Amino acid sequence: MKKIYLVVLLIVSQTFAQTEDEKQMRKIYDAALDNGKAYDWLNYLSNQIGGRLSGSVQAQQAIDYTKAQMDSLGLDRVWLQPVMVPKWVRGTPEFAYMETSPGNTTNIPICALGGSIPTYGRGIKANVIEVHSIEELKTLGKEKISGKIVFFNRPMDPTSVNTFEAYSGAVDQRGKGAAEAGKYEALGVIVRSMNLRQDDFPHAGGMNYGDIPEAEKVPAAAISTNGADLLSATLKLNPNIQFFFKLNCKTLEDVESYNVIGEIKGSSNPDEIMVVGGHLDSWDLGDGSHDDGAGCVQSMEVLRILKKTGYKPKRTIRAVLFMNEENGLRGGRKYAELAKTKNENHIFALESDSGGFTPRGFSFDASEENIKQAESWAKLFEPYYVHMFVKGFSGADISPLKNDKIVLAGLRPDSQRYFDHHHAENDTFEHVNRRELELGAAAMTSLVYLFDKYGIQ
Ligand SMILES: [Zn+2]
């Protein structure tokens, strides 16, 4: 008899607990969808400030603006965390054309890749060799590559339903293509944009020379998908056409910048720290609305919603707007380094850096127990259609915090349109939908609430 009573009590208390969580999540969603602030903040970041390349005036304006906004939320503490960042500048816009016969030219949309050296002098004009992978480049060797412009033209795989997988499958050409081509005496590199769509936008992005000698460094640019197809088709008709490109970019001295941090102190376990974040820097072609203005304003919104709903977190909750994810990850590294020096105990970190689209769920990089724990809450997210909980990569900025215990998580929005905009001129405010952005902020707040309430296993 006693046993039955206990079981009934357990079921009743569990049902009650579930109801409490359901109620709190409803409150969170209401606060996000009715008079939420994320969209207005993003409007300012995008339309009043614009692209926020590390070390730029706009990056500093974004730091000042987001700090002032967090100051106005009545948080326990808001501060700037200094970090030295690289300063790469694009200079005057790039220019390229292909020449099918002397004087017969067609302009091609390109943009310098972040970190590239310029084309010194008057630009580079040479024959083009098209390759589809770094392996193919190696097979061709110096004999075929020397004195030419290498054209990396492997598209993102259109059959990948998760477009981030398609991105990972192609992005080595952008990241390492120039360093590899330089070893075979190429004169420069042009890379098909990381874009699943056919259009005329070249997509920027980081590239790295690694530790190759100065003399082997060659300039690198992205070419739009339409431009890439046109060039490829023309090369098939006439392999001897010439390609001209001029880049005016350069790398200046490192400059001081900041991560922007806002915090609500935990009521009972203040030493356990939970982070929610995105990156404040962006590429310069568009205004960085999806990448990653969205993640920043959603993270700020998490703190605002917690306050607004009157929820008093047990643990310390921080919104961290990381600087320099795009071309260095210095902000993420500095944050983790200081957390370690100060012996801070981070138990959880959630990043939103996949665009401000309709949230579908979360990815988790954590122990099996903690992944199970998170999965047990998926049901609570079902009414909001955010219940795709998967194991996987969380986010670049929070990755330096990784250890055996921490739960790292990433917001997973629908990814189909992300690469239409990623790092390109059309990553702009009008492509972010207010409700989709707010739903993301509500989902993030809900996950933070649950991990705060129940802790980690
Ligand atoms: Zn990003």
Residues whose N, C-alpha, C, O or C-beta is under 5 A from the ligand:
A	BS01	ZN	D291 D292 D353
